Amino acid sequence: MSNPDTIPAEIAGRWRSHVVLKQDVFSTVERGFFTTENGEREAVLRRIDLVPWWSSGIARHFLKREASALEKAGALGIAPALLFWGKRVLIRGWIDALPLHIAKPSGDAGYFRSAKRGLRALHRAGITHNDLAKEQNWLRMPDGQARLTDFQLATRFSRRHGLFRLAAYEDLRHLLKHKRKYAPDMLTAVERRILSRKSLPTRLWMATGKRVYYWVTRGILNFTDREGGGPRLVNDAPILIAQLKASPGVRDAVIVAFPDRRTGTGLYAFVESDGATDAALQAALGKGRVAAPERLQIVDKLPRRANGEIRTEILQLVAMNQIDLIDPLIADEAEKAVVARIVAARQNLRDRFAY
């Protein structure tokens, strides 16, 4: 891939990039500012000028599908607004919200009512999203309302025929799977029946096509997107965590991904220890066969739930330097003190807006 710091000619003079959010064989996604007729807006750029030649056809197809869907969905309040669409770029409005895997709306009936209303509005407009199994495509606004993002696989239908109804059913079923995870007691009898009834194409896909898809994308292309973290979080992080936990004085360790201006996706390690030093941990990581995390922070205590589970959603926000979004997630004063110490010593100060 080429240098992501270049600006496509179509938007030269109108786009100011801040940070690369994601980069794969189908597109590069950046966050920054775009100048519109009404002034400068915070926005997200998807560009396909940096993709390899062999994936450019698919990349153009995905770009067109997203633009077509956002032209209509952006006005519904459930999706980002489409600000610009060219041959090799698409710019959409920025939504200041948390992805579902970070927000974790446990027991939040209001969120799932909002999500269902939004999905109905999308379907009434003749649009199906087709990629709602991914938690990172569901967003939670500060006011608790639901939003959707990443419309690369979306479809606009001219009429509500059988294929539309099938795709809409799958959209709803995926929403209900998330509701079952975070608010299982709030599922209705009808919703439980929907969850128990996969469509025939879905059953066939899971038995055949899905295995081929994983073989190609994960085996050949090494293309993974677990919670938006990419292949390093999937492949390298477990190895690095094992190395850190084997180091003297380390009680526990966790690694999260964050958008990095240089590499596209960086790794941030949080290490719970009383006596380990940064130099010793870096030396231990240097002996491995994978690259060390871009950021490493030693903490006296990691934030945890009552059952001992590490609160990775909070650490994710620290890694992304989005500390203004942490307060609503804090459980109590004790956790607030733990998180405050981590925030005060955070390593990723570079990826903040400095304009």
C-alpha angles and dihedrals in degrees: 000000000000129000110296091206091076119096120228111246091237092069102026110145093015102068129067113185121213107175141347108247098185141353128191140140092285103047149335116241120204135179120219144102130307126196113228132175087270096049137272119334134189105248150159123244123206111192130181100185090097099052121110117263095250094060098039094097093054090043091055090048092052091047092053093048092051093048092048092051096044092050086071105020094052091069093053096070092238097090138037118274119257106240102172139359125188139156095282105012142057124189122195133176120271116249112209097216143111123256114243096252089058099037092048096190096204111185091355103145092172093059094052092045088053091047092052092048091050093049091050090052090050092051093046086057089056096252129127121190099208096192105068097122087085112087091208089066090062115074132194117212122215088256091055097255122137127242134177131222141177105053097178092122096038122124131209112211124202092207139014101254129150096283091052092050091049093051092045090051090053091049089054093044091054091050090052091051088059090046089051089054098047105024108018095156090060096060114116124223090255091051091051090053091051090051091052094051116069114186118252094250089051092051090049092047093051092048097047123358097043091060091052090046092054091045092054100038100038101026103038105020096030085222112159130158109181104171088337093298100118130211097314092060090047100040108024105031097069090052092048093047091053090051092049094048090051091057118102115265096016116128098178143342138198132186127205132179127243135180109268123196093217105037103024092234124035132187123233118197122202111196122194108212144134100204112017118112129216091239093053093048093047089051091052091050091047091065093063132092095240129069117268119249115276089231130032124182126182113212132183092223137010120221110255140179121241090268092055096256112146113244097234092169090068093045089049090059091048090052091050090046090235093135093150088072096054103078097074089056097054112112102198146338094278092056090044090059092048093049093045091059091050093047092049092056098037116145103208103078095133100075097067125111107268101177 
